[in-house]
Amino acid sequence: MAKGRATEQARPAAAPAEPETVGSPLLLVGLGYLSVLASLPLITADGIPAHVVGYVVGALIPILIIGIVRRVDLNRRRSPYYVPWGYLQPALVVLAIAAVVAAGLHVWPIATELAS
């Protein structure tokens, strides 16, 4: 047995956890497209209330989602672990065009009904 003070052996430090990468908010973009798709069956419906619901679901919600996606993406870009998705901006443009088309397809029957 050794005499003297017992010293602890230095334990190896645990390796730091691998940081997770942060990407674009693709789930929100998918919800925007799902919202436009959900409004499409309401185009063939008769009556103003169905078209108002279709307009809200197919046009207003996707436009709000585009704004939210851009805000979330901007916040995520501040992270050093951010990995951009190159097709985010084109996907948002296509979503905006689809929302405008859905808005037109729902507003036209409303205007026709109110005009007659």
C-alpha positions in Angstrom: 0.0 0.0 0.0 1.2 3.4 -0.8 1.5 6.0 1.9 0.5 9.6 1.5 -2.5 11.3 0.1 -4.6 9.5 -2.4 -5.3 11.5 -5.5 -8.1 11.0 -7.9 -7.1 10.2 -11.4 -8.3 12.7 -13.9 -11.3 11.3 -15.7 -11.5 11.9 -19.4 -14.0 14.6 -20.2 -17.1 13.5 -22.0 -17.2 14.4 -25.6 -19.6 17.3 -26.2 -22.8 16.3 -27.8 -23.0 16.7 -31.5 -25.0 19.9 -32.1 -28.2 19.3 -34.1 -28.5 21.1 -37.4 -31.4 23.5 -37.8 -33.1 23.7 -41.2 -35.9 25.5 -42.9 -39.4 25.2 -41.5 -40.6 22.7 -44.0 -43.5 21.5 -41.9 -45.1 25.0 -42.0 -44.7 25.1 -45.8 -46.4 21.7 -46.0 -49.2 23.0 -43.9 -49.6 25.9 -46.3 -49.9 23.6 -49.2 -52.3 21.3 -47.3 -54.5 24.4 -46.6 -54.7 25.2 -50.3 -55.5 21.6 -51.1 -58.2 21.5 -48.4 -60.0 24.5 -50.1 -60.1 22.9 -53.5 -63.2 20.7 -52.9 -65.1 23.8 -51.8 -64.8 25.3 -55.2 -67.6 23.1 -56.6 -69.9 23.9 -53.6 -72.9 26.1 -54.0 -73.6 29.0 -51.7 -71.6 31.9 -50.3 -70.7 30.4 -46.9 -68.8 27.5 -48.5 -66.8 29.9 -50.7 -66.1 32.2 -47.8 -64.7 29.2 -45.9 -62.7 28.2 -49.0 -61.3 31.7 -49.3 -60.2 31.8 -45.7 -58.7 28.3 -45.8 -57.2 28.5 -49.3 -56.0 32.1 -49.5 -55.7 33.8 -46.1 -54.2 31.0 -44.1 -51.5 30.2 -46.7 -50.5 33.9 -47.0 -50.2 34.1 -43.2 -48.2 30.9 -43.2 -45.8 32.4 -45.8 -45.1 35.3 -43.4 -44.6 33.0 -40.4 -42.3 30.7 -42.4 -40.1 33.7 -43.5 -40.0 34.9 -39.9 -39.1 31.5 -38.5 -36.5 30.9 -41.2 -34.9 34.3 -40.5 -34.6 33.4 -36.8 -33.1 30.0 -37.6 -30.6 31.6 -40.0 -29.0 33.2 -37.0 -27.9 29.8 -35.7 -24.4 28.6 -36.6 -25.9 25.2 -37.2 -28.4 26.3 -39.8 -28.5 24.3 -43.0 -30.4 26.1 -45.7 -32.8 24.3 -48.1 -32.3 25.8 -51.5 -35.9 25.3 -52.7 -37.6 27.2 -49.8 -38.0 30.5 -51.7 -39.4 28.9 -54.9 -41.7 26.8 -52.7 -43.0 29.9 -51.1 -43.6 31.6 -54.4 -45.5 28.6 -55.7 -47.6 28.6 -52.5 -48.3 32.3 -52.9 -49.4 31.7 -56.5 -51.6 28.8 -55.5 -53.2 30.9 -52.8 -54.0 33.7 -55.2 -55.5 31.2 -57.7 -57.6 29.7 -54.9 -58.7 33.2 -53.8 -59.8 33.9 -57.3 -61.7 30.7 -57.7 -63.6 31.4 -54.4 -64.2 35.1 -54.8 -65.5 34.8 -58.4 -68.6 32.8 -57.4 -69.2 35.1 -54.4 -69.1 38.1 -56.6 -71.4 36.4 -59.2 -73.9 35.5 -56.5 -73.9 39.0 -55.0 -74.2 40.6 -58.5 -77.3 38.6 -59.4 
